[in-house]
């Protein structure tokens, strides 16, 4: 767990962590709430993906969640 305690395995350090979430995921809301309740919104950046499945690699046809273009 990200912690401010000395010697923490995952120390609070701005720019070290980035969270990728999809708002269609039932766990995404909890992840965002935990981020804010723990006061980490200035430390952990996050990106959301569009709530749709799409082709992410034209050559292989690989599909996954797609990123918003915003």
C-alpha positions in Angstrom: 0.0 0.0 0.0 1.2 3.5 -0.7 2.2 5.0 2.6 4.0 8.0 4.1 5.6 5.8 6.8 9.4 5.7 6.8 10.8 2.7 5.0 7.4 2.0 3.2 7.7 -0.4 0.3 5.6 2.1 -1.8 6.4 5.6 -0.5 4.3 8.6 -1.4 6.2 10.3 -4.2 4.6 12.6 -6.7 4.8 11.4 -10.3 5.7 7.8 -9.3 2.3 6.3 -9.7 -0.4 6.4 -12.4 -3.7 4.7 -12.2 -5.6 3.6 -15.4 -9.3 3.1 -14.8 -12.4 2.3 -16.8 -15.5 3.8 -15.5 -17.5 0.8 -16.8 -15.6 -1.3 -14.3 -17.5 -1.8 -11.0 -14.2 -1.4 -9.0 -13.2 1.9 -10.6 -15.5 4.0 -8.4 -14.0 2.5 -5.3 -10.4 3.1 -6.6 -11.2 6.8 -7.2 -12.8 7.1 -3.7 -9.8 5.5 -2.0 -7.5 7.8 -3.9 -9.4 10.9 -2.7 -10.1 9.7 0.9 -6.4 9.0 1.3 -5.4 12.4 0.1 -3.4 11.0 -2.8 -5.1 12.9 -5.7 -2.1 15.3 -5.9 0.4 12.4 -5.8 -1.2 9.7 -8.0 -2.3 10.8 -11.5 -5.0 8.8 -13.3 -6.4 8.3 -16.8 -9.7 7.0 -17.8 -10.5 4.8 -20.7 -13.6 5.0 -22.8 -16.3 2.6 -21.6 -16.0 0.7 -24.9 -13.9 -2.2 -26.2 -11.9 -1.5 -29.4 -8.9 -2.4 -31.6 -5.7 -1.1 -30.1 -3.3 -2.6 -32.5 -4.3 -2.6 -36.2 -1.5 -5.0 -37.3 -2.4 -7.8 -34.9 -6.1 -6.9 -34.4 -5.5 -6.9 -30.6 -8.5 -5.5 -28.7 -8.7 -3.8 -25.3 -10.3 -0.8 -23.5 -9.6 2.3 -25.5 -8.4 5.7 -24.2 -10.6 8.8 -24.4 -9.2 11.3 -26.9 -9.6 14.2 -24.4 
